[in-house]
């Protein structure tokens, strides 16, 4: 059985960045393994505290993996998601330590294919950027997920109608132009990717866009809109 290793910073990155690809690979008979660097603590209710937030988030990750064809997941290391800054975060770690962690994962899994985020971290998030850079340094041939700038612009336009003038996203999600050659991996199970996103936030994947704009209008909402534009059944990658 051929094996693919997916490396991400947070739970839910496996949906936004590589969800179509892992479904496609799994359906084609590949064994897909995920290594994640943090528990995604910053995305849960701060009142939970980091320990409980990690428990809640990783339960969601396990369900997401089932939907996306990921056979197993494990920790890349023991970092904490604090929004991309501060002690104990991936962004604050020495690059050599991150690279060593990825090399250990490569030695354990021995993949034929490695997936992560592209050179811009897909969203510009400091944790994403650091993980992507470490994977590219540790592995010889890597596919890094990217967005098209035109799709990001179209997503902002579609959100503008519903957001009531409120800004959506961090401002770091930019995408790349057509001058950058990207490779496509296309899946066949849009509904499974939508359901995986619902695991993290009820309705984010399946409700109409105008019904998911309550609460925080962060990058997750923007990425949902990008998927509506670009297609839920495909992912785009740069090869490095």
N, C-alpha and C positions, 0 to 999 in steps of 0.2 A: 504494500500500500504506500502510495506517495504521500509525503507529509509537508504541510505548509505551517510555518510559524508566523503568528501575528503578534506584534508588540505594540502596546499602547500605554498611555499615561494613566487614563482613568476609565472606570466602568462607564459606558455609553459611547465611548469612542469607537468601539467595535461595531456599533450600529451606524453612526454617522459617516465614518471613514471607509469601512470595509465590509459593510453588511451584505451588499449584493455579491461581492467577491467570495465571501466565505460560504454563502449559500450555494453559489455556482460550483465552487471547488468540492464541497461536501457532496453535492448531488452527482458530481462526476467521479466520486469514489475516493477523493483525497481524505486523509486524516488531518483535521485542522486543529491546531493547538494555539491557545492564547496565553501570553504572559502580560500581566498588567502591573504597573508600578505603584499605584496608590489605590486606596479604597474609595476615591471619589467623595470624600467626606464633605467637601465644600458645597456639594450640590444638594445635600439633604438639609433639613431644618436645623439651624444652629443650636436650637434648644436641646437637641438630642445629645450633644457632645460628640467628640470625635470617635470614641469607641463604639457607641451605639450607631452613629451614622455609618461607620464602616460596615457594621453587621448588616444593617438594612440595605445598604447599597450593594454589597456583595451577594446578598440573596437575590436581588434584582439581576445582577450580572449572571448568575447561574441560570436563571430562566431565560435571559436574553441569549445566552450561548446555545441553549436547547433549540431555540427558534432559528438561529442563524447557522446551524450546522457545525458549531464548534464542539469538538469531541471532549475537550478538557481545557480547563484554565488553571493557572497558578500565578503566584507572585513573582514578579521580576526582582523585587527587593522589598524594602520596608520603609517606603516614603509615605508622606501624608499629603493629601490635597488641601492646600490652604489658599486656593485661588491663584497660584502661580508665583507666590513670594513667601519668604520667611524660612525659618529653620525647619529642617526635616523635609523640605519639598524637593521635588525633582529639579526644578529650576535653580535651586540653591546648591545642588550637589556638584562636586567636581566631575568634569566630563570623563576622566579616566575611570572613576568608580562606576559610572553608568555604562561605559563601554565594557568593562569587566563583567558586569551583570548580564549584559546582552550576550557576551561570549560564553558565559556559563549556560545560558539558555540554549544557545546554538549547539553546544556540546551535548546537552541533555536530549534535545529533540532531534537533532541532525536533519534539518528540513531541506527539501529541494527548492522551496520557494519561501521568501521572507516578505511579509507585508507590514507596513507601518504608515505613518503620515509623511507627507512630502517635506521639502526643505523649509516651507513656511509654516509647518505644523498644522496644515489644513486651515486652522483658524487664527494663527498667530499667537496662540496661548503659549506662554513661556515653558510650561511643562511639556507640551506637545513638541515644541521646537527642540528642546533638549533631548527628548526620547528619539525623535527622528534622526537627529545628528549622531547619537550614539549607535543606533542601529546601522546607519550607513557606514560608520567607521569600523564597526565590528564585522559586518558581513560583506561578501564580495559583490553580490547582486541583489538589489533591494527594489521593491516596488513601493513608492511613496504616494499616498493618496493626495490628490489635488482637486481643486474646484476651478471651474472656468469663471473668469471675471464677468463675462456677459451673463452667466446664470446668477451670480451674486447681485448684479445690478437689477436683473429682472425680479429677483426675490424681494429686494428692497421696494421695488415699485409695487409689487402685489401686496406687500405688507402696509404700505403707506395708506392704502384705502381703508384699512381697518384699525390702524394703531392710534388714530386720533392725534397725530402730531408727536406722539411719544417716540423717542429714538429706540431702535431695535438692534440689539447686539452690542458688542464691545468696540466696534470700529476697526478691529484687527482682521476681520474676515474680508479678504480682497480678491483672491483667486488670481489666475494667470491668463494672459492673452493667447490668442490663436498662434502666436509665434512659437509657443512652447508645445512640442510634440508630446502628446499623452497617449498612453495605451489604455484600452477599455477591457474590463471584465464585466460581462453581462450575465445576470442571473435570470431566474424564471419565477421567482416567488415574491412578488412585491408585498403581498399580504403578510408574509412572515416578517419582513423587515419593519413594516408598519406596526405589527403587534409587538415586536421587540422594543420599539421606541415607546409604545404605550406602557411597557413594563416599568419604565423609569418615570414617566409622567402620564397619568391617565388621559387618554385622548390625543396626546401630542402627535401620534402617528396616524390615527384613523379619523379624528373629527375634522370637519371642514376648517380651513385655515382661520376664518373669522371667529371660530369658537375656541381657539387655543391661545388667544392673546390676553387672557386674564393673568394677573400676577406678574412675575418677572419677565421682562422681554429681553432675555439674554441671547447668547449665540445659539442656544438649542432651538429657539423659535425661528431664528434666521435660517439655520441649517435645515429645519423642517421645510421652510419655504423654498430653499434651494433644491431640495429633493423633489418638490412638486414641479419645479421648472426643469431640472436636469433629468429626472427619471429615477424612480426608486429601484429599478431593476438593473442599474449599472453603476460601476465605480470607475473613475479615471485615475491613472497613475503615471508618475514620472519614474523612469528607470535610472538607477544610479549604481 
